[in-house]
Amino acid sequence: SAVISQKPSRDICQRGTSLTIQCQVDSQVTMMFWYRQQPGQSLTLIATANQGSEATYESGFVIDKFPISRPNLTFSTLTVSNMSPEDSSIYLCSVDRRGWTRGYTFGSGTRLTVV
Amino acid sequence: TQLLEQSPQFLSIQEGENLTVYCNSSSVFSSLQWYRQEPGEGPVLLVTVVTGGEVKKLKRLTFQFGDARKDSSLHITAAQPGDTGLYLCAGNPTNTGNQFYFGTGTSLTVIP
């Protein structure tokens, strides 16, 4: 299955600033997904990123707050903009490398704390 | 409102006991997956079920997809401390893209 490198693994940021999270996959993938997770809780899909087109955002998430880049088939970034303490969470990227029957592979996540 | 509701939310049992986790929805899914997640890591896929009524076994874990493809269950036999983790179901609703939406999660602790 795909290997995903996600960084940073954790960060503590000041409110009002922005953080960009990077996700690197060891092979080309069509779709990449960004999720948010409160510790010990479930995952909420933020957006789906396809190479060469704008990301598709889920209800409650907007591009101005969570801009996503997808410059090629192995890389994506998620930026958390103008952060507030409510943005403190774990952010995960994932890929569906071999079709949906094979499931998702996840990065190890970025634990963000906004102070 | 979460698309997939899991029960129980928390479960603490003794080593050797059996348990069942449920994943329910009013929506129909093309497929449903189960994941286990340990602290500091991303979720790891356990199984995918695609056919209504399907039963899959993975060692001591038994997964079942409901006949109507709206629900699923995970049964663990003779639980071990290594089974401790957050169990998540995830469904791909019919007539949508490849997105999977995750259930509310079940945190399992197996006490030695």
Interface residues (C-beta under 8 A of the other chain):
Chain A: I4 M31 F33 Y35 G40 Q41 S42 L43 T44 L45 T48 L92 S94 D96 W100 T101 R102 G103 Y104 T105 F106 G107 S108 G109
Chain B: Q2 Q6 S30 S31 Q33 Y35 G40 E41 G42 P43 V44 L45 T48 V50 L86 L88 A90 N92 G97 N98 Q99 F100 Y101 F102 G103 T104 G105 S107
